[in-house]
Structures are given as C-alpha cells and as structure tokens.
Amino acid sequence: MTKLTGQQIADAGLDGWVYLLGGLQTRIDAALAVGGTLVSDAEAPSFWVLADPEGNRVCLCTWQDRG
C-alpha cells in the first residue's frame, strides 16, 4: 500500500452526485455553516464547487443541464 503525502491528498478531487435537487441547497448550506466556502456556481445547475476551510475542493453535481 502506498502512503499519500498531504499534497497528494489535497490534489485529489471528489465529486458528490445529488439526485434530488430539493436536498442540494441543504447540502450547500450545511457546508457553509461549518466554515466551507462556495468557490464557484458558474456551471450551475450542472455542478457547484465548494471548499473546506483548508481549501480542499468538492464538486456537488446534478443531472441537470448536461449536454
């Protein structure tokens, strides 16, 4: 097993798929409430990019507007 360095972990991406749009704003609000930031909503409603306080990013993705 290979041990990852902190930078390798920080460079890894994570996508979360949200299938019920009613829950999407709840998830974004929860992330912001614990210190996260909204990095970009430029591709909404396809996906939003959020970051935790250390700058690790996650994409919240939906099925909408995928072309």
ABEGO torsion letter per residue (X at the ends): XBBBBAAAAAABBBBBBBABAAAAAAAAAAAAAAGBBBABAAAOAABBBBBBAAGBBBBBBBABGBX
